[in-house]
Amino acid sequence: MRHLILVLGDQLDLHSAAWDGFDPQVDRVWMAEVAEESTKVWVHKARIVTFLAAMRHFAAKLRAKGVQVDYRKLDDADNQGSFAAELEAAVARLKPNKLIMVEAGEWQVREDFRSAAKGLQIELVEREDRHFLASHADFAKHAQGRKQLRMEFFYREMRARHQVLMDGAKPVGGEWNFDSENRKSFGKEGPPLKPAPRRFLPDAITQEVIELVERRFANHPGSLAEFDWPVTAEDAQVALADFIDHRLANFGDYQDAMWTQEPWLFHSRLSAVMNLKLLDPRQVIAAAETAYQKGRAPLAAVEGFIRQILGWREYVRGIYWRHMPQYVDMNALGCDQPLPKLYWTGETDMNCLHEAVGQTLKHGYAHHIQRLMVTGLFSLLLGVRPREVHEWYLAVYVDAIEWVELPNTLGMSQHGDGGIMASKPYIASGKYIQRMSNYCAGCRFDPAQSTGPRACPFTTLYWDFLMQHEPRLRLNQRMSMQVKNLTRLKDPEKEAIRAQAKKLREDLSAG
């Protein structure tokens, strides 16, 4: 045996560099389902099923192509439970001359495989992940000589380099960014009529995984009753077409809007299949651009969607690898509160959190504003330790893989990195949630009140956050207006807010 090709659960790409020079006569593929990956954080059942079902379908496709796959299932009697132990057993059994893999998407996983290969005294060849449009070298070149790395400038470079929505050297429409035309609320009438997203009901392979997870991880959070995520490359293509045909045109207008019992709205549901590498981001970008060119979606919607993939997704990966491993422990604001139990139950009188967490536990999904400006905003204002928030996001969302989840959570949402990712903390009072959703209409709290029995906890904690961090925030030009608003509060009001915020923290810490 010549090469053992190592394929991880987020590397399900038939066109990756792992297959360069592959010879089925002398090479074999290794894949392993290990309990370690489902227990290092308290993982949502839907996330476990998504990974394992996608892996089993991918292995079946390889075998259909005549590829030998050494596949270890989670419930195999002799499963060792970790990548390192399983790899050691495979190398002893198969005796390959060399190990080949695409670079891992998580720092610790990369280190684990390097350490295992070194211990086994076998060469490990790590190949560049061609799934991404910017390599590590590309990002390093962009970062060279810059004191701050802002996504907008990186995004413009990516647009120009890959000639996406470009008219020669200029952006189509004369602007790089159409945010001013996007991000509307639904108003009292609610979301416009739209077809529900295409569902992908479990086939025999996925159903077998569901039954396994229900047995093996019965005490893990989340439900599998409505599991319908795409887990094959073919289903991913159908999901892409469904989004382009039915929701892209309205995506820009309503990408930040929220509505009770409406988890999907005009979002794509494509991040999971992209992060598993079942869907190439180039295809997604091209499909969206073609929709604009054919007059099927407005420029503002298409640009806003493409920016999330060509800009934001590539940018956070660059930040992750530039700052790991120390990034995960950053806590610039000195937060020390525990994550409230409501994040695992959804049981709270705050209707916005009840909706966002409840939806997360039901589907393993929440869109970016529910994550940033509901669950993330509350933990930031409350002062939760950023690493605990990160571990929750990594656990509960089907699309969560550390390279993309950690910078978005610790950097963008919690400002734990002190400004590496975002130039300011993303904070707001309950009035923001009232403006962008109907959540407040079904809530006993009033977002206009900061103290008293009906005070919205978001609003109370918002003013308390500004007071706590005023010296730091005053130095930030983008925060000047919010900090200036503190002068409207008299000393007795400030003391009452501090007292109410203190009581909130004590109550939530006590469960």
N, C-alpha and C positions, 0 to 999 in steps of 0.2 A: 504494500500500500504506500502510495506516494504522499498525498496531501489529505489531511482531515480538515474539511471546511467547517468552521464553527459559525452557526447561524443563531442569533439571539431573537427573542420574541418581538423586538422592534426593528428587525432587519429583514423583513419578508419581501425582498425585492429581487425579482428574477434577472434584473439588469445591473445589479451592483458589481463592484470591483471584485467581490469574492469569487465570481465565476470566471474571471479573466484566466484563460489557459486551462480551465477545468476539463478534465478527461474522465468520463464515467468509468473507463476501464481500470483506472489506477487510483482514482480519488473517491472519497466518500464524504457525506455530509453528517455532521453531528448537531443534534438539537436536544435540549433537555428542559423539561418542566420541573422546577425545583420549588419546594415549599418556602425556602428562604426568601424568594422574591415576593411572596404573598403575605409574609409575616413580619418583615422588617419594619413596616408600618401596618396599621390595622386596615387592610385593603378592602374596599367596596367589592361585593360579590360580582357586580357587573364588570368591573375592571379586570378581575381575575378571569372571568369567562371570555371577555373580549380577547385577551392575550392568548389564552390556551386554545380557544376555538380557532383563532386565526393561525396559530402555529400548526395545529393539526390539519387544517385545510391546506396550508402551504406544503407540509410534508407529503400529503397525499398527491398534490400536483407534481412535486418533484419525482415521486415514485412512478407516476403515470408517464413521466418523460424518460424513465429508465435510469434514474439516479438512485444509488444506494443511500439510504438514510438510516443512520444509527440514532433512533429516537427513543428517549426515555420519557415515559408518561409519569405523571404525578402519582398515580395509584399503582405503579409497578411495585411489586413486593420488595425488590432490592434497591429502590430509589434512595440515594444517599442524602438528598435534601438540599444540597448546595452545588453551585457550579463547579467549585474547585474539586470537590470529592467526585462528582460525576465525570469530570474531565479526566481526573487521574485514573478512574476505572476504565474509561474508554481508551485512553492511551495504552494502558497495560494490556487491554484485550486486542486492540487493533494494530498497535505498533506502527503508527505512521512515521514517515521521515520528517514531516513538517506540519505545523498548524497554521492555518490561514483564516483570517477574519477581517471583516470591515471594522473600522475603529468603533469602539463602544460609545453609546450615547450617554453614559453616566460615568463620572470620574471614578467612583469606587469599584464599579464593575470592571472598568479598564484595568485598574490596579490589581484587582483580584485575578484576572486572567494573566496578566504579566507575571504576577507572583507564582501562580500555579505552573505556568510554563517554565519559569526559572527553576522551580523545585523539581520538575520532571526532567529537567535538562534536555528540553526540546525547543527548537526554534519556533517562535511565534511571529508571523508576518502580519502586521496590521496595515490594512489598505485604506486609502482615503474614501470617505463616504460621498459618493457622487450624487446622492439624492439631493444634496443642498446646492444652491446656486452660488454660494460664497464659501470658499475653502478657508481653513484656518489661516493660511498664508494671505488670502485676500483680505480677511478682517484685520490681520496684523498690519498690513500695508495701509489700510484705511485709518487705523488707530495711530500710526506713527506720527509723532509730533503734535498730537492733539491732547490738550489738557482734559477735555471732556468729550465723551462719545455720545452723541445724540442721534436717535434713530432717524430723524428727518433728513439729515445730511447723508447718512449711510444709504437711506432709501433712494435718494436722488441719484447717487452714484450707481446703485443697482439698476435703476430704471434706464439710465443712459448706457450702462455696459451691456445690458441684455436687450436693449431696444424694445422696451415694453411701454406702451402708450406714449410713444415718442413721435414727433414730427421733425425728423432730422435731429438736431441738437437740442430742440425745445420740446417741452412736454405738450402733448395733445391738449388743446383747450387753453393753452397759455398759462396754466397754473399747475404746480406740482401736487397741490393738496386742496380738496374740495370740502373740507370739514364744515365750512361755513354754510354749505347747502345741505348738510346731513344732520343726523342726530335730532330728529324731531320726536315729540311725544305723540301719543295716539289721541289725546283729548278725551273728553267724556264719552264719546261714541265708541271708543275702543278700537282694536285692530280691524283693518279692512278684511274682507273675505279673502281667503287663500286656501289652496289645496293643502292638506296635511302632508308632511314629508313622507316619502316612500319608506315603507317598513320592510324589514328583512327578517322574516320569521325564522326561528331556528330550524335547521335541517337535522338529520340524524346525528351528524358529528357534533354540532353545537348543542343539541339536546343532551347528548351523552356527557358533555362537559358541564352543562347546567346541573345535571343530577349529581355529578362528582363534587362540584363546588358546594351544592346544598348539603351534602353529607360531610365533606371534609372541613368546610369553613362555615358551619351552621351559625356560629356566634359572631361572624363578621357583619359589619353594617351593610345596609342596602337591600333592595329587593330585586328579584329576577323575574317577577310575574309578568313584566311587560318588556323583557329583553328583546330588542329588535335591531341591534347594531349590525352594520355590514362587516363581515369578517373575511371576505375574499376580494381579490383584485377585480373580479368581474362585478361583484356587488358595489364596489367602490366607484366603478365607472357609471353604474346606474344611478348611484347617489349623487354624483357630480352632475349628470345630465338633469336629474330632477331639480336640483338647486338652481342651475342655470335657467331652466325653462320656467320655473314657478316662483322663485323667491328673490333672485338676484336683483331684479328691477326695483324692488322695494327695500333692498338691504340697506342702502345708504341712508334713506330717510329714517328708518326705524331701528338701526343697529344698536342704539342705546336705550330703546324703549322697553318697558317691562309691563306685564299684565298678568293678573291672577289666573292660575290654571292654564297658562299658555307657555309651555317650556321652550317651544321651538321658534315660533314667530317666523321671522324672515332670515334666520341664520342657516348656515350650510350643513352642519353636522359632519363636516369633512375632516376635522382636525385629528380624530382618532385614526382614521385610515391613512392619513398622511404620515402621522407619527409612527405608525407600524410599518411604513414604507410600502403599503399596498397601493398607494396612489402617488404619482409623481407630481410635485408642485408645479413643474413646468406645464403639465397638462391642464392643471387647474387654472393657472394664470392665462394660458392660451385660450381656454374655453371662455373665460370671462371677457377677455379682450375681443374675441370674435363676436360675442354677444353685443358688445358696444358697436363694433364695426357694422354689424347687420341691423342696427337700430332696435335691438330687443331689450336693451337696458341702457339707462342714462349714464353719462360719463361719471357723474358724482358717485353713483352706486358702484360702478365697476372700479374706479380708482380707489375708493375706500376699501373695497374687498381685496384688491390686489395688494394694497399697502400692508394689510395684515399678514400676507404670505411672503411677498418679495421683500418687504421692509421689516416688519416687526419680528416675524418668525426667524428670519436669518440673523437679525440683530441680537435677539436674546441668546441664540446659540453662541454667537461670538463673545458676548459678555460672560456667559457661563464658563467657557473654556479658558478665557483670559484670566478669570479671577478664582477658579477653583484650585485647591480645596478649601481655602480660608473663607470663601464667600458664604458658605452655609451657616457659619457661626457669627456673621456680622449682626450687630444690634446697635446701630448708631444712636437710636433714641433711648437706649437703656431701658427697654420695656421688660417687665418682670411678672406680668399677670399670667395665670394659667389659662389655657383655652377653655371656655365655658362648655359644660356638658351639652348644652342645647345644640352645639354643632354636630353632635352624634345622634340627636333625637329629633330635632326640629320642634321640640316642645317649648314654646315661648309665647307670651302675649304680644310680642313685637311681630306684627303680621308680615312685614317684609322679610324678616329672617325666617319666620315660620314657612313662608312660601318658597324662598330660595333654598333653604336647607332641606325642606320636605321634598322639593323637586329633585335635589341632588341625591337624596337617599333613594328616591323612587327610580331615577333614570341613570344616575352616575353622570349627570350633565347639568350645567348652568351656563348661560352665555356670558360674555366677557364683562358686561356691566353688572350682572348679578354677582359675579365674582369680585370685581373691583370695588363697586360702590354699594354693596349690601354686606355680604359676608366679610370681605376684606376690609371695608371701611369700618365696620363695627369692631373688628379685632384690633385695628390700628388705633382707633379712638380710645378703646378700652385699655390699650397698653399691653397686649398679649405678647409673650416672647415670640419673636419672628420664626424661630426654628419650629416651634409647635404649630404655628399657622402653616408653614411650609409642609410639615409632615401630614397635616390634615388634607391639604389640597392634593398632595401626592397620593394619598390613600383613596380619596373619594371620587375622583374624576376619571372616566374611561380613557381620556386623551392625555393623562398626566404621565410624562416621562421627564426625568429630572432636568435635562438640559433646557427644556422649555418651561417647565413648571416653576423651578426654583427662582430664576431671575424675575419672572412675572410676579411671583408671590412675595419673596423677600425684598426685591428691589422696587418694582412698580407699585405693588399694593401696600406693603408695610414700610417702605422707605428705610428698611433695615440697613441698606448699604450706604446710607447717608448722601445719596445723590449720584451714584455711579450710573444707575439706570435712568432715573427720572429727576428732573431739575427741582421738583418740589414734592412734598407729601400731597397725595390726592385725598383731600379731606372736604367734607361738606356736612351740613346739618340735615335733619330729617326733611327739610323743605326740598332738597334735591330729589329725594326719593318720591316725594309727593308730586313733583313736577313731571317726573319721568315714568310714573306708573299709577295704577289705581290701588296700590297696596294700602295706602293710608286710609282709604275709604272704609276699609274693613277692620280698622285698628282702634283700640281704646285709647291710644296715645295721640297727642296733638303735636305735630311737628313745629308749630309756632311757639310752643312753650318749652322753656328750659328748666323750670323748677315747678314743684307741686306734684300732686298725684297723677295728673294727666300729661306731665311733661314727657316728650319723646326722648328716650335714652340716647338716640343719635344726636339730638340737639344739645342735650345736657353735656354729653361727652365731647361734642365739637367745641363748645366754648371752653370746657376744661382743658382740652388738648391745646388750644391756642394759648391759654394762660400758662400751662405747664412749660411749653416750649417757646414762649414769646422771645426770649433772647436769641435763640437760634433762628427762628422764623423771620425775625425783624431784618436779618441780614440778607434774606432772599427776596429779590425784587418781585418775583412772581407771587409772593405771599403778602406783599405790602398792603393791599386792599383789605384782605381778611384780618391781618393783624391790626390795622387801623380801626376796624370795627369794634375792637375791644374797648376803645375809648368811650363807646356809647354805654358801657356797663358801669354802674356805680359800684362802690366798694361793697355795700350790702348784697347787691345782686351777685357779685363775684363770689362772695363767701357762701351764699346759698347754693350756687352752682357747684362749687368745690365740695360742699357737704353732700349734695345729692349724688355727685359723681362718685365720691368715696363710698357712699352707701350702696350704689349700684355695683361697684367692684366687689365689695364684701359679700353682697347677696349672690352674685354670679360665681364667686370663688367657692361659696358654700353649696353651690348647686341648686 
